[in-house]
């Protein structure tokens, strides 16, 4: 490390100069911030994809629930018609 000495009113202060090869605390902070920003952007992208997937799944659930309701209604109608047919057959026995 190279040192530069500065004198200010009879006080001597040693100032370290960073060489091109030495990473300063500011450089480390900046690189960590950059990494965090990159991870945040990735998470935002993943979150967006998850929201789209969930929206698709919710639409599919609504579709299936509708089909289930229709099937239950048809089943009820068939049961009613079968009961009526059984009654008719029972009258002829």
N, C-alpha and C positions, 0 to 999 in steps of 0.2 A: 504494500500500500504506500502510495506517495502521500506525504504530509506537507501541507502548506502552513506556515506560521504567520499569524496576523497579530500585530501589536496594536493595542488600543489603550492609551493613557497608562503606561507602565504595566499592563496586563497582557500576558502572552496566551493566545488561544491557538491550539493545534486543530486545524481543519483537515479532515480526511478527504482526499479526492478519490472518487471511484474510478477505477480503471474500466476500460471497455469490457473486460472479461468479468468484472465483479458485479453481481446483481445487488442492487440497493434494496432496502426495505420498501421503498416506493415502487420499485419495479416488481417485487413479489406481490405487493398489494394490488397493483394494476393487473398483473397476470391472474390473480385469484378472482378479482372482480370480473375480468373478461370471461373466465371459466364459469363463474356463477351466472353471468348474463347468458352465456351459451346454453347452460343447463336449463335456465328459466325458459328460454325460447323453445327448447326441446319439449319441456313440460307443457307449455302452452299449446304446442302442436299436438301432443299426445292427448291433452285434455279436450281439445277441439274434436279430435278423432273419436274419443270416447263419447262425447256429447252426441255426435252424429250417429254412432252405433246405438246408443241408448234410445235416441229418437226413432230409429228404425225398428228397434225391438219393441218399443211401446206401440208403434203403429201396427206391428205384427200381432201383438197381444190384443189390441182392440179388434183387429180383423178376426182373430180366432175366437174371441169372446162373442162377437156377433154371430159367427158360424155356430158356435155352441148354443147360443140362444135360439137360433133358427132350428137347429137339430132337436132341441128340447121341445120346442113348439110343435114340430112335426111329429115327434114321438107322442106327445099328448093327444094330438089330433088322431093319430093312428090308433092309439089305445081306446079313445072314445068310439071310433068307428068299429073297432073289433068288438068292443063291449056291446054295441048295438047289434052287430051281426050275430053274436053269441045269443043275445036275447031273442032275436028272430028265430034262430035255430031251436032254441029252447021251447018256443011256443008250438013248434010243429012236432015235438017229440011226444 
